[in-house]
Amino acid sequence: MSTENRAKAIAKNIEGKIQEVVGEVTGNPSDKAEGKAKQVESQARHTAQNIKDEIKKALD
């Protein structure tokens, strides 16, 4: 995974965790849900990039 893509995915995960906590503290279910969605998106990015890396290794 490129360093830039990994950094973006990590930033998205952190952003999601913060938003989820803010939603819990403020009692805003929308913020909480959006935070969880960002975390899922981050995990999907990691998984997709890991698959690409494994395919590239297999082809080399």
C-alpha positions in Angstrom: 0.0 0.0 0.0 1.4 3.4 -0.9 2.3 5.5 2.1 0.0 8.3 0.9 -3.0 5.9 0.6 -2.2 4.3 4.0 -2.0 7.8 5.6 -5.4 8.8 4.1 -7.0 5.6 5.3 -5.6 6.1 8.8 -6.7 9.7 8.8 -10.3 8.7 7.8 -10.3 6.1 10.6 -9.3 8.6 13.2 -11.8 11.1 11.9 -14.5 8.5 12.1 -13.6 7.5 15.7 -13.6 11.2 16.8 -17.0 11.8 15.1 -18.4 8.7 16.7 -17.3 9.8 20.2 -18.7 13.3 19.6 -22.0 11.7 18.6 -22.0 9.6 21.8 -21.1 12.6 24.0 -23.7 15.0 22.4 -26.3 12.3 22.0 -26.4 12.8 18.2 -27.1 9.5 16.5 -26.4 10.9 13.1 -22.8 11.9 14.0 -22.3 8.5 15.7 -23.5 6.7 12.6 -21.4 8.8 10.2 -18.3 8.2 12.4 -18.9 4.5 12.2 -19.4 4.7 8.4 -16.0 6.5 8.0 -14.3 3.7 10.0 -15.9 1.1 7.7 -14.7 3.1 4.7 -11.2 3.2 6.1 -11.2 -0.6 6.6 -12.4 -1.1 3.1 -9.6 1.1 1.7 -7.1 -0.9 3.7 -8.5 -4.2 2.5 -8.6 -3.2 -1.1 -5.1 -1.9 -1.1 -3.9 -5.1 0.7 -5.5 -7.2 -2.0 -3.7 -5.1 -4.7 -0.4 -5.5 -2.9 -0.9 -9.3 -2.6 -1.8 -9.6 -6.3 1.3 -7.5 -7.2 3.5 -9.8 -5.1 2.1 -12.9 -6.7 2.7 -11.5 -10.2 6.3 -10.6 -9.4 
